[in-house]
Amino acid sequence: MQVNHYFDDNVLSIALENAAGRHTVGVMNPGRYQFSTTQHEHMVVISGTLMIQRTHDEEPQLISEGESFDIPANQSFQCEATEMTAYLCTYTS
């Protein structure tokens, strides 16, 4: 396992790799963040909500608990957590 620290420790994740693939489980404090991808990412909001805007989105999208979204490889996206939020991210080639 590897612990990742982003944005002055406002976003923390634990990375793992197993037979099902590579994943991170993380938490975000309220705030606005910009992320970049190197692989395709599938994110599921476990608890809380995220307002995201991908490069192809005309308007920001609200992603609530239990909902998911995908980000293609080599893209960046804006993300706003309005409350402490937990997520699961799965990476694919």
Secondary structure, DSSP 8 states (H G I E B T S, - for coil): -EEEEETTTTEEEEEEEETTEEEEEEEE-SEEEEEE-SSEEEEEEEESEEEEEETT-SS-EEEETT-EEEE-TT-EEEEEESS-EEEEEEEE-
